[in-house]
Amino acid sequence: MNRILLLLIMFLLLVNYGCKKGDNPSNASTPTLPTLVSPINNSINILLKPTLIWNRSEGATSYNLQVSLQSNFTSYVQSYFDITTASQSLTILLPNTTYYWRVNATNGKNVSGWSNPFVFTTGTDSIVQLNFEWISVEGSSFSMGSESGDPDEKPAHNVSLNSFSISKYEVTFNQYDLFCEATGRTKPNDNGWGRGNKPVTNVSWNEANDFCQWVTNQTGKTVRLPTEAEWEFAAKGGKLSNGFLYSGGDSLNEISWNFSNSVGQTHTVGAKKGNELGVFDMSGNVWEWCLDWFDENYYGVASNLNPKGPTNGSQKVIRGGSWTSFTVPQGEGEIVVNGCRVTDRSNSAPSVKSADFGFRCVVEE
């Protein structure tokens, strides 16, 4: 009797242990098969340092990735293990080359099968594809703000900046669309005005900042949005400044697309006169996001050396006016009521997208 009782107790313990062990799905089940997202299958002209993206698998704690020159994956050019996110940036690939990639998922015990592979073909060198032209801006001191401008432009104060380079033109749809294709993002709306070399619009500060980080990854250079001080210094013509009201001249229509001549839309970058540095469209066409948080009283407390704006806020700085900007005659001169002056300041929440918002980039030297 005791022997039978002992066997019964041992049986119950084993059953209980087995149930507890099976309570954790990660120990008892295999993760679902990953599905690949970006670059989409059969993509061409992909950057040499792409980020591969896939959908998360149910029950997965990490992923393994293989990149091969062969569709049967007999060998790999790159492989990654225990990736905890659903994406992976590759190291530099060869130009004009076809690659295959696939992913599987694991929960630490069980491993899924490999995903259906995707194929993509790289383009030429990343920097050539992005087609940026950089204008070098020699560091110097300058008077920032205006005593005759709006209250948030005062006081005019001396600022010293290190050297940097700024993009000759506003970022275009061609450049931003390449970013979207490489990262699987939805391309912004062009309002029916056309894409190509028109300035990209309908992008938030957050998205512009993401673009800069992506370009940094592609080029190995530190690319970012300009600080408000860098933007104003470049718009004024840097050390070559002639003290113009707008960026490149005192005649608004000569140097900008604004309300009076834009016919209600953006225009191809660089079609108007450039400024003293050879930078275009810093007055008009699109408002340009800056790196800084906005504070209307910041000029009274700003650092005199490479100021970067307040440490926090709810609005980001935008500069330069746009195709919607206009002037109102008053008395002997003109009062600019919306933005194209090089010292004018405005702001918007970083999540806002608008048909007259765009941006340009700087490179730290």
C-alpha positions as CSV (number, residue, x, y, z in Angstrom):
1,M,0.0,0.0,0.0
2,N,2.8,2.4,0.9
3,R,4.5,1.6,-2.4
4,I,1.4,2.4,-4.4
5,L,0.9,5.7,-2.4
6,L,4.6,6.7,-3.1
7,L,4.2,6.0,-6.8
8,L,1.0,8.1,-6.9
9,I,2.7,11.0,-5.2
10,M,5.7,10.9,-7.6
11,F,3.2,10.8,-10.6
12,L,1.4,13.9,-9.3
13,L,4.7,15.8,-8.7
14,L,5.8,15.0,-12.3
15,V,2.5,16.2,-13.7
16,N,2.7,19.4,-11.7
17,Y,6.3,20.1,-12.8
18,G,5.4,19.5,-16.4
19,C,2.5,21.9,-16.3
20,K,4.6,24.6,-14.7
21,K,7.4,24.2,-17.2
22,G,4.8,24.6,-20.0
23,D,3.3,27.7,-18.5
24,N,5.9,29.9,-20.2
25,P,5.1,30.2,-23.9
26,S,8.7,31.0,-24.7
27,N,9.7,27.6,-23.4
28,A,6.9,25.7,-25.1
29,S,6.3,27.3,-28.5
30,T,8.3,28.4,-31.5
31,P,8.2,32.1,-32.5
32,T,6.2,33.0,-35.6
33,L,8.0,33.4,-38.9
34,P,9.3,36.9,-39.5
35,T,8.1,38.9,-42.5
36,L,10.5,41.3,-44.2
37,V,9.5,45.0,-44.7
38,S,12.3,47.2,-46.0
39,P,14.0,47.6,-48.5
40,I,11.0,46.2,-50.3
41,N,11.6,43.1,-52.5
42,N,13.4,43.7,-55.7
43,S,14.3,47.3,-54.7
44,I,17.0,49.0,-56.8
45,N,19.4,51.9,-56.1
46,I,19.6,51.1,-52.4
47,L,22.2,52.9,-50.4
48,L,25.5,51.3,-49.6
49,K,24.7,51.2,-45.8
50,P,21.0,50.3,-45.7
51,T,18.9,49.6,-42.6
52,L,17.0,46.3,-43.0
53,I,13.6,46.2,-41.3
54,W,11.1,43.4,-40.6
55,N,7.9,42.8,-38.6
56,R,8.2,41.5,-35.1
57,S,7.5,37.8,-34.6
58,E,5.1,36.7,-31.9
59,G,6.9,35.0,-29.0
60,A,10.4,36.2,-30.2
61,T,13.0,37.7,-27.9
62,S,15.7,38.1,-30.6
63,Y,16.5,37.7,-34.3
64,N,19.2,36.4,-36.6
65,L,20.0,38.0,-40.0
66,Q,21.9,36.7,-43.0
67,V,22.9,38.7,-46.1
68,S,24.2,36.8,-49.1
69,L,25.2,37.2,-52.7
70,Q,23.5,33.9,-53.5
71,S,19.7,33.2,-53.4
72,N,20.4,29.9,-51.7
73,F,22.5,31.5,-49.0
74,T,25.4,29.0,-49.4
75,S,27.6,31.8,-47.9
76,Y,27.1,35.1,-46.3
77,V,28.7,38.5,-46.7
78,Q,27.2,39.7,-43.4
79,S,25.4,37.9,-40.6
80,Y,24.1,39.1,-37.2
81,F,22.9,37.2,-34.2
82,D,20.7,38.0,-31.1
83,I,19.3,41.3,-32.6
84,T,16.8,42.5,-30.0
85,T,15.0,45.0,-32.3
86,A,13.2,44.5,-35.6
87,S,15.9,46.2,-37.7
88,Q,19.6,46.2,-38.4
89,S,22.0,48.6,-40.1
90,L,24.5,46.9,-42.3
91,T,28.1,47.8,-42.8
92,I,29.1,49.3,-46.2
93,L,28.1,47.1,-49.2
94,L,29.5,47.1,-52.7
95,P,27.9,49.5,-55.3
96,N,25.7,48.2,-58.1
97,T,25.5,44.7,-56.5
98,T,22.5,42.4,-55.9
99,Y,22.0,41.1,-52.3
100,Y,19.6,38.6,-50.7
101,W,18.6,38.7,-47.1
102,R,16.5,36.7,-44.6
103,V,15.7,36.7,-40.9
104,N,14.6,34.1,-38.3
105,A,13.3,34.5,-34.8
106,T,14.2,32.8,-31.5
107,N,12.9,32.9,-27.9
108,G,16.1,31.5,-26.4
109,K,15.1,27.9,-26.8
110,N,13.2,27.5,-30.1
111,V,14.0,29.0,-33.4
112,S,11.6,29.7,-36.3
113,G,12.3,28.9,-39.9
114,W,13.9,31.5,-42.1
115,S,11.7,34.2,-43.6
116,N,11.0,34.3,-47.3
117,P,14.1,36.2,-48.6
118,F,14.0,39.6,-50.2
119,V,16.4,40.9,-52.8
120,F,17.8,44.4,-53.4
121,T,20.4,46.0,-55.6
122,T,22.6,48.8,-54.4
123,G,23.2,52.0,-56.4
124,T,26.3,54.1,-56.6
125,D,28.1,55.7,-53.7
126,S,25.8,57.0,-51.0
127,I,27.1,60.5,-51.0
128,V,26.7,60.7,-54.8
129,Q,23.1,59.4,-54.5
130,L,22.3,62.1,-51.9
131,N,23.8,64.7,-54.2
132,F,24.5,67.2,-51.4
133,E,26.5,70.4,-52.2
134,W,28.0,71.9,-49.1
135,I,29.1,75.5,-48.7
136,S,31.8,76.1,-46.2
137,V,31.1,78.8,-43.6
138,E,34.2,80.2,-41.9
139,G,33.6,80.7,-38.2
140,S,33.5,84.3,-36.9
141,S,31.7,86.7,-34.7
142,F,28.6,88.6,-35.8
143,S,25.7,90.6,-34.4
144,M,22.7,88.4,-34.1
145,G,19.1,89.8,-33.9
146,S,17.9,93.3,-34.7
147,E,17.1,96.3,-32.6
148,S,14.6,97.4,-35.2
149,G,12.9,94.1,-35.5
150,D,10.2,92.3,-33.5
151,P,10.5,92.0,-29.7
152,D,11.8,88.4,-29.9
153,E,14.7,89.6,-32.1
154,K,16.1,91.8,-29.3
155,P,18.5,92.5,-27.9
156,A,20.9,92.4,-30.8
157,H,24.0,90.6,-29.3
158,N,27.4,89.4,-30.3
159,V,27.8,85.7,-31.1
160,S,30.9,83.7,-32.0
161,L,30.6,80.5,-34.1
162,N,33.0,77.8,-35.1
163,S,33.3,76.9,-38.8
164,F,30.7,74.6,-40.3
165,S,29.3,73.7,-43.8
166,I,25.7,74.3,-44.8
167,S,23.8,72.7,-47.7
168,K,23.7,75.0,-50.7
169,Y,20.0,74.2,-51.2
170,E,17.1,73.2,-49.1
171,V,16.6,69.4,-48.9
172,T,14.7,68.3,-52.0
173,F,12.1,65.6,-52.6
174,N,14.7,63.7,-54.5
175,Q,16.9,63.5,-51.4
176,Y,14.1,62.9,-48.9
177,D,12.4,60.3,-51.0
178,L,15.6,58.3,-51.1
179,F,15.6,58.4,-47.3
180,C,12.0,57.1,-47.3
181,E,12.7,54.3,-49.7
182,A,15.8,53.2,-47.7
183,T,13.9,53.2,-44.4
184,G,10.4,52.1,-45.4
185,R,8.8,55.4,-44.5
186,T,5.8,56.9,-46.3
187,K,6.8,59.7,-48.6
188,P,5.4,63.1,-47.8
189,N,2.7,64.7,-49.8
190,D,3.9,67.1,-52.5
191,N,0.5,68.9,-52.7
192,G,0.3,68.2,-56.4
193,W,3.2,70.6,-57.2
194,G,5.7,68.0,-58.2
195,R,8.7,66.4,-56.4
196,G,12.2,66.2,-57.9
197,N,14.3,69.2,-57.0
198,K,11.6,71.1,-55.3
199,P,12.1,71.5,-51.6
200,V,10.6,68.7,-49.5
201,T,7.5,69.9,-47.6
202,N,5.1,68.4,-45.1
203,V,7.9,67.1,-42.9
204,S,7.9,67.6,-39.2
205,W,11.0,68.7,-37.1
206,N,11.1,65.1,-35.8
207,E,11.3,63.7,-39.4
208,A,13.9,66.3,-40.5
209,N,16.0,65.3,-37.5
210,D,15.6,61.6,-38.4
211,F,16.8,62.4,-41.9
212,C,19.9,64.1,-40.6
213,Q,20.7,61.1,-38.4
214,W,20.3,58.8,-41.4
215,V,22.6,61.0,-43.6
216,T,25.1,60.9,-40.7
217,N,25.0,57.1,-40.8
218,Q,25.4,57.0,-44.6
219,T,28.2,59.5,-44.9
220,G,30.2,59.1,-41.6
221,K,29.9,62.9,-41.2
222,T,28.1,64.6,-38.3
223,V,25.0,66.0,-40.2
224,R,22.3,67.8,-38.3
225,L,19.9,70.7,-38.5
226,P,21.5,74.1,-38.2
227,T,21.4,76.0,-34.9
228,E,19.4,79.2,-35.0
229,A,22.7,81.2,-34.8
230,E,24.3,79.1,-37.6
231,W,21.3,79.6,-39.7
232,E,21.2,83.4,-39.3
233,F,25.0,83.8,-39.8
234,A,24.8,81.8,-43.1
235,A,21.7,83.7,-44.2
236,K,23.4,87.0,-43.6
237,G,26.3,85.8,-45.8
238,G,28.8,84.9,-43.1
239,K,32.0,86.9,-43.1
240,L,31.1,88.2,-46.6
241,S,27.8,89.8,-45.4
242,N,26.8,93.1,-47.0
243,G,24.1,93.7,-44.4
244,F,21.1,93.0,-46.6
245,L,17.6,92.9,-45.3
246,Y,17.0,89.5,-46.9
247,S,19.4,86.7,-47.7
248,G,21.3,88.0,-50.7
249,G,19.7,91.3,-51.3
250,D,17.2,94.1,-50.4
251,S,14.8,93.2,-53.2
252,L,12.5,90.4,-52.0
253,N,11.4,89.2,-55.4
254,E,15.0,89.0,-56.7
255,I,16.1,86.6,-54.1
256,S,13.0,84.7,-53.0
257,W,9.8,82.9,-53.8
258,N,7.2,84.7,-51.7
259,F,3.5,85.4,-51.7
260,S,3.7,88.0,-54.5
261,N,5.5,85.8,-57.0
262,S,5.1,82.1,-56.0
263,V,1.7,81.5,-57.5
264,G,0.8,79.7,-54.4
265,Q,3.4,76.9,-54.4
266,T,7.1,76.0,-53.9
267,H,9.6,76.2,-56.7
268,T,12.8,74.4,-57.7
269,V,15.6,75.1,-55.4
270,G,18.3,77.5,-56.6
271,A,16.1,79.3,-59.1
272,K,16.5,82.7,-57.5
273,K,19.7,84.7,-56.7
274,G,22.0,83.2,-54.0
275,N,23.5,85.1,-51.1
276,E,27.1,86.3,-50.6
277,L,28.2,82.7,-49.7
278,G,26.4,81.1,-52.6
279,V,23.6,79.7,-50.5
280,F,20.1,79.8,-52.0
281,D,16.6,80.2,-50.8
282,M,17.3,81.2,-47.2
283,S,14.6,83.8,-47.7
284,G,11.4,82.4,-49.0
285,N,10.4,79.1,-50.7
286,V,9.9,77.1,-47.4
287,W,10.4,77.9,-43.8
288,E,13.4,76.0,-42.5
289,W,13.5,74.0,-39.2
290,C,16.4,74.8,-36.9
291,L,17.8,72.6,-34.2
292,D,16.9,74.9,-31.3
293,W,13.9,75.0,-29.0
294,F,12.2,78.4,-29.2
295,D,12.1,81.0,-26.4
296,E,11.1,84.6,-27.3
297,N,13.3,85.9,-24.5
298,Y,16.3,83.7,-25.2
299,Y,18.4,86.4,-26.8
300,G,18.6,88.1,-23.4
301,V,20.4,85.1,-21.8
302,A,22.0,83.3,-24.7
303,S,25.6,82.2,-24.6
304,N,27.9,84.3,-26.8
305,L,29.8,81.1,-28.0
306,N,28.1,78.6,-30.3
307,P,24.6,79.1,-28.7
308,K,22.3,76.1,-29.1
309,G,19.1,77.5,-27.8
310,P,17.2,76.6,-24.5
311,T,17.6,73.2,-23.1
312,N,13.8,72.4,-23.5
313,G,10.6,73.8,-24.7
314,S,7.4,73.0,-26.6
315,Q,8.2,74.8,-30.0
316,K,11.1,74.5,-32.4
317,V,12.6,77.5,-34.3
318,I,11.7,78.0,-37.9
319,R,13.5,80.6,-40.1
320,G,13.5,82.3,-43.5
321,G,9.9,82.7,-44.5
322,S,8.2,80.9,-47.4
323,W,6.2,81.1,-50.5
324,T,3.3,82.3,-48.3
325,S,5.3,85.3,-46.9
326,F,4.4,88.8,-47.8
327,T,5.1,92.5,-47.1
328,V,2.8,95.3,-46.2
329,P,3.7,98.8,-47.3
330,Q,3.7,101.4,-44.5
331,G,5.0,104.9,-44.6
332,E,8.3,105.3,-46.3
333,G,9.4,101.7,-46.3
334,E,8.0,98.2,-46.0
335,I,7.2,96.2,-42.9
336,V,7.7,92.5,-43.4
337,V,4.9,90.9,-41.5
338,N,5.8,87.3,-42.3
339,G,9.3,86.1,-42.2
340,C,11.7,86.6,-45.1
341,R,14.0,89.0,-43.2
342,V,17.3,87.3,-42.1
343,T,16.6,88.2,-38.4
344,D,12.9,87.3,-38.3
345,R,12.1,84.4,-35.9
346,S,9.1,82.1,-35.8
347,N,8.3,78.7,-34.3
348,S,6.1,75.6,-34.5
349,A,5.6,72.4,-32.5
350,P,8.1,69.7,-33.7
351,S,5.3,67.3,-34.7
352,V,3.7,69.8,-37.1
353,K,3.8,69.2,-40.9
354,S,3.0,72.0,-43.3
355,A,3.0,72.7,-47.1
356,D,5.4,75.6,-46.4
357,F,7.8,73.9,-44.0
358,G,11.1,72.3,-45.1
359,F,14.7,72.3,-43.9
360,R,18.4,72.3,-44.8
361,C,21.4,70.6,-43.1
362,V,24.8,71.5,-41.7
363,V,27.9,69.4,-41.4
364,E,30.2,70.0,-38.4
365,E,33.8,70.6,-39.3
